[in-house]
């Protein structure tokens, strides 16, 4: 039997203080066959809530369109304030291939959701990341520039007409960015030094914007409550720049400053394949397949039995 196609989405809603509204929005993802709400959280300072949902494409599409409609009904962006940049009541909707799905599958789903929701709610959408219709639209920060308050003026520029929906913001909901992207791995590498500049120097060596590895964003920090420095990494495509590549480079660069790596940590979810790739590298495995992972094979058989 063909394995289920699973896609993940992490929609960001511009409400983090009125928890009744948040619950009503995330209810769109509960009790839906073929869909699972893995997690959600709210931040009152950012005035923002983030949900983590995984499921089959058609179940995801219906639930996401419903959630978008709920956010439009409940959130008035003219009254919104918070620390996080935003352009709309549902600010960004990424779709991420998980299992049996490609980036192209996630892209198709993003476009289907945008088309359906724009027609149903008269709401504008910008395609971003792998779905972007032009290079200047790929970056989420570029789409957010000017934020909600500058959106009406921005949309008058032909370069910033939305990909779907009206060429003006929704009167209370604003607009949204939507698109396909690879999973982001949030990965921290801890050092045995309290020297912040050492961590910052290492971060500059590995991040793509400074000539390091493509698909790597990094900064040096001393986390709150700790005394030792840390290289904090966002890995935007683990399949093209691996976890072990980043780890080994940080370890090598730390030695230049008389420092050592003491540990590393993953924040949130990461794909199984990212760990398998590292295991293959460090154990020098030959011809290894995820089908040899017991739990993975069990999960696949459970899918067959459903």
C-alpha positions as CSV (number, residue, x, y, z in Angstrom):
1,X,0.0,0.0,0.0
2,X,1.2,3.5,-0.8
3,X,2.5,5.4,2.2
4,X,0.6,8.5,3.3
5,X,1.8,11.8,2.1
6,X,2.4,14.1,5.1
7,X,3.0,17.9,5.0
8,X,3.7,20.1,8.0
9,X,2.6,23.6,8.5
10,X,3.5,26.2,11.2
11,X,1.0,29.1,10.8
12,X,1.6,32.2,12.8
13,X,-1.5,34.2,14.0
14,X,-1.3,37.8,15.2
15,X,-3.0,37.1,18.6
16,X,-1.3,36.1,21.7
17,X,-3.2,37.7,24.5
18,X,-6.9,36.7,24.1
19,X,-6.6,33.0,24.6
20,X,-10.3,32.4,23.8
21,X,-9.6,33.7,20.3
22,X,-6.5,31.6,20.0
23,X,-8.4,28.4,21.1
24,X,-11.2,29.1,18.5
25,X,-8.6,29.5,15.7
26,X,-6.6,26.4,16.6
27,X,-9.9,24.4,16.9
28,X,-9.9,24.4,13.1
29,X,-7.1,21.8,13.3
30,X,-8.7,19.5,16.0
31,X,-10.6,16.4,15.3
32,X,-9.9,16.4,11.5
33,X,-9.3,13.0,10.0
34,X,-5.9,12.9,8.3
35,X,-4.6,15.9,10.4
36,X,-2.9,16.3,13.7
37,X,-2.3,19.4,15.8
38,X,1.1,18.7,17.4
39,X,1.6,21.8,19.4
40,X,0.7,25.5,19.8
41,X,1.9,28.3,21.9
42,X,1.1,32.0,22.6
43,X,3.4,34.9,23.4
44,X,1.7,38.0,24.8
45,X,4.7,40.3,24.3
46,X,4.9,39.4,20.6
47,X,1.0,39.2,20.6
48,X,1.4,36.1,18.4
49,X,0.5,32.5,18.5
50,X,2.1,29.6,16.5
51,X,0.6,26.3,15.7
52,X,2.4,23.1,14.5
53,X,0.2,20.9,12.3
54,X,1.0,17.8,10.2
55,X,-1.3,15.9,7.9
56,X,-2.4,14.8,4.5
57,X,-2.6,17.6,1.9
58,X,-6.4,17.7,1.3
59,X,-7.1,17.6,5.1
60,X,-4.5,20.3,5.6
61,X,-6.0,22.5,2.9
62,X,-9.6,22.4,4.3
63,X,-8.4,23.0,7.9
64,X,-6.0,25.8,7.0
65,X,-8.7,27.7,4.9
66,X,-11.0,27.4,7.9
67,X,-8.3,28.7,10.3
68,X,-7.6,31.6,8.0
69,X,-11.3,32.5,8.0
70,X,-11.4,32.3,11.8
71,X,-8.4,34.6,12.2
72,X,-10.0,37.2,9.8
73,X,-13.2,37.1,11.8
74,X,-11.5,37.4,15.2
75,X,-8.4,39.6,14.8
76,X,-8.6,43.3,13.9
77,X,-5.1,44.4,12.8
78,X,-6.0,48.1,13.3
79,X,-6.0,47.4,17.0
80,X,-3.0,45.1,17.0
81,X,0.4,45.9,18.7
82,X,3.3,43.7,19.6
83,X,7.0,43.2,19.4
84,X,7.0,40.8,16.4
85,X,7.0,42.1,12.8
86,X,3.7,41.3,11.0
87,X,1.5,42.1,8.0
88,X,-1.8,40.4,8.9
89,X,-4.0,38.5,11.2
90,X,-2.5,35.3,9.9
91,X,1.0,36.5,9.2
92,X,2.8,33.6,7.6
93,X,1.9,30.1,6.6
94,X,4.8,27.8,5.6
95,X,4.2,24.3,4.2
96,X,7.0,21.8,4.7
97,X,7.4,18.3,3.2
98,X,7.6,15.6,5.9
99,X,7.0,12.2,4.4
100,X,6.3,11.0,0.9
101,X,6.2,14.6,-0.1
102,X,8.5,16.9,-2.1
103,X,9.0,20.6,-1.9
104,X,7.0,20.8,-5.1
105,X,4.1,19.1,-3.3
106,X,4.3,21.6,-0.5
107,X,4.4,24.4,-3.1
108,X,1.3,23.1,-4.8
109,X,-0.6,23.0,-1.5
110,X,0.5,26.5,-0.6
111,X,-0.9,27.8,-3.9
112,X,-4.1,25.9,-3.6
113,X,-4.7,27.3,-0.1
114,X,-3.9,30.8,-1.2
115,X,-6.3,30.6,-4.2
116,X,-9.1,29.1,-2.2
117,X,-8.8,31.5,0.8
118,X,-8.3,34.6,-1.4
119,X,-11.5,33.8,-3.3
120,X,-13.5,32.9,-0.2
121,X,-12.4,35.8,2.0
122,X,-11.3,38.4,-0.5
123,X,-7.9,38.3,1.3
124,X,-4.5,39.0,-0.3
125,X,-1.6,36.5,-0.2
126,X,2.1,36.8,-1.1
127,X,4.0,33.7,-2.1
128,X,7.4,33.4,-0.4
129,X,10.4,31.1,-0.1
130,X,10.4,28.3,-2.6
131,X,7.0,29.4,-3.9
132,X,8.0,33.0,-4.5
133,X,6.9,34.4,-7.9
134,X,9.9,36.7,-8.1
135,X,13.4,36.8,-6.4
136,X,12.6,39.9,-4.3
137,X,9.6,38.2,-2.8
138,X,11.4,35.1,-1.5
139,X,12.5,36.7,1.8
140,X,9.9,36.9,4.5
141,X,11.6,39.9,5.9
142,X,11.2,41.7,2.6
143,X,7.5,41.0,2.4
144,X,7.1,42.2,6.0
145,X,9.1,45.4,5.5
146,X,6.8,48.3,6.4
147,X,4.6,45.9,8.4
148,X,0.9,46.2,8.5
149,X,0.9,49.9,9.0
150,X,2.7,50.4,5.6
151,X,0.9,47.7,3.7
152,X,-1.6,49.8,1.9
153,X,1.1,52.1,0.4
154,X,3.3,49.1,-0.4
155,X,0.6,47.4,-2.3
156,X,0.3,50.3,-4.7
157,X,3.8,49.5,-6.0
158,X,3.4,47.1,-8.9
159,X,6.4,45.2,-7.5
160,X,4.4,44.4,-4.4
161,X,1.0,43.5,-5.8
162,X,-0.1,40.3,-4.1
163,X,0.0,36.9,-5.9
164,X,-3.6,36.1,-4.9
165,X,-6.5,38.2,-3.8
166,X,-7.2,41.9,-4.0
167,X,-4.5,44.6,-4.7
168,X,-5.3,46.2,-1.3
169,X,-5.1,45.0,2.3
170,X,-8.1,43.3,3.9
171,X,-9.7,46.2,5.9
172,X,-9.1,44.4,9.3
173,X,-7.0,41.4,8.4
174,X,-4.1,42.8,6.3
175,X,-2.4,40.2,4.2
176,X,-0.4,37.0,4.6
177,X,2.8,35.3,3.3
178,X,2.4,31.7,2.2
179,X,4.7,29.2,0.6
180,X,6.8,26.1,0.7
181,X,10.1,25.7,2.4
182,X,12.3,23.0,3.8
183,X,12.3,22.3,7.6
184,X,14.3,24.7,9.7
185,X,16.5,23.0,12.2
186,X,17.2,25.2,15.2
187,X,20.5,24.0,16.5
188,X,22.7,25.4,19.3
189,X,26.4,24.6,19.9
190,X,27.7,25.3,23.4
191,X,31.3,26.4,24.0
192,X,33.5,26.2,27.1
193,X,34.3,29.9,27.0
194,X,32.4,32.9,28.2
195,X,34.0,35.1,25.5
196,X,31.1,36.4,23.4
197,X,33.4,37.6,20.6
198,X,34.7,34.1,20.1
199,X,31.2,32.8,19.5
200,X,30.4,35.8,17.2
201,X,33.6,35.2,15.2
202,X,32.7,31.5,14.7
203,X,29.2,32.4,13.7
204,X,30.6,34.8,11.0
205,X,32.7,32.0,9.6
206,X,29.8,29.6,9.1
207,X,26.8,31.7,8.1
208,X,26.0,32.1,4.5
209,X,25.5,35.9,4.5
210,X,29.2,36.3,5.4
211,X,30.6,33.8,2.9
212,X,30.2,30.6,5.0
213,X,27.8,27.8,4.3
214,X,24.7,28.3,2.2
215,X,21.5,27.6,4.2
216,X,23.1,28.6,7.5
217,X,22.1,31.5,9.6
218,X,24.1,31.9,12.8
219,X,24.9,34.3,15.7
220,X,27.0,34.2,18.8
221,X,25.2,34.7,22.1
222,X,25.5,34.1,25.8
223,X,22.1,32.7,26.7
224,X,20.2,34.1,29.6
225,X,20.9,32.2,32.7
226,X,24.2,30.8,31.4
227,X,27.8,32.0,31.6
228,X,29.3,30.3,28.6
229,X,28.9,31.4,25.0
230,X,26.9,29.6,22.3
231,X,26.8,29.5,18.5
232,X,23.1,29.6,17.7
233,X,22.3,28.2,14.3
234,X,19.2,28.1,12.0
235,X,19.8,25.5,9.3
236,X,17.3,26.2,6.5
237,X,18.1,23.1,4.4
238,X,19.7,20.3,6.3
239,X,19.8,18.1,3.1
240,X,22.3,20.6,1.5
241,X,24.2,21.7,4.5
242,X,24.2,19.0,7.2
243,X,24.1,19.1,11.0
244,X,27.5,17.3,11.1
245,X,29.1,19.8,8.7
246,X,28.1,22.7,10.9
247,X,29.1,20.9,14.1
248,X,32.5,19.9,12.9
249,X,33.2,23.4,11.5
250,X,32.3,25.0,14.8
251,X,34.5,22.6,16.7
252,X,37.4,23.3,14.3
253,X,37.0,27.1,14.4
254,X,36.7,27.0,18.2
255,X,40.1,25.5,18.5
256,X,41.6,28.5,16.8
257,X,40.5,30.5,19.9
258,X,41.6,27.9,22.4
259,X,38.0,26.9,23.0
260,X,36.1,23.6,22.9
261,X,32.6,22.5,22.1
262,X,31.0,21.0,25.3
263,X,27.6,20.1,23.9
264,X,24.9,20.9,21.4
265,X,21.2,21.0,21.5
266,X,18.2,20.8,19.1
267,X,15.3,23.2,19.8
268,X,11.9,22.0,18.7
269,X,11.3,19.4,16.0
270,X,13.8,18.2,13.4
271,X,13.5,15.6,10.6
272,X,14.6,12.1,11.3
273,X,16.7,12.2,8.1
274,X,18.9,14.9,9.6
275,X,19.9,12.5,12.4
276,X,20.3,9.6,10.1
277,X,22.7,11.7,7.9
278,X,24.8,12.4,11.0
279,X,24.8,8.8,12.1
280,X,25.9,7.7,8.6
281,X,28.8,10.2,8.7
282,X,30.1,9.5,12.3
283,X,29.6,5.7,12.1
284,X,30.8,5.5,8.5
285,X,27.8,3.4,7.6
286,X,27.6,1.8,4.1
287,X,24.3,1.4,2.2
288,X,22.2,2.4,5.2
289,X,18.5,3.0,4.8
290,X,15.8,4.4,7.0
291,X,13.9,1.1,6.5
292,X,16.5,-0.4,8.8
293,X,15.2,1.8,11.7
294,X,12.8,-0.4,13.6
295,X,10.4,2.3,14.7
296,X,10.3,3.7,11.2
297,X,9.3,0.4,9.7
298,X,6.7,-0.1,12.4
299,X,5.2,3.3,11.6
300,X,5.0,2.5,7.9
301,X,3.3,-0.8,8.7
302,X,0.8,1.0,10.9
303,X,0.0,3.2,8.0
304,X,-0.7,0.2,5.8
305,X,-3.1,-1.2,8.4
306,X,-5.2,1.9,8.5
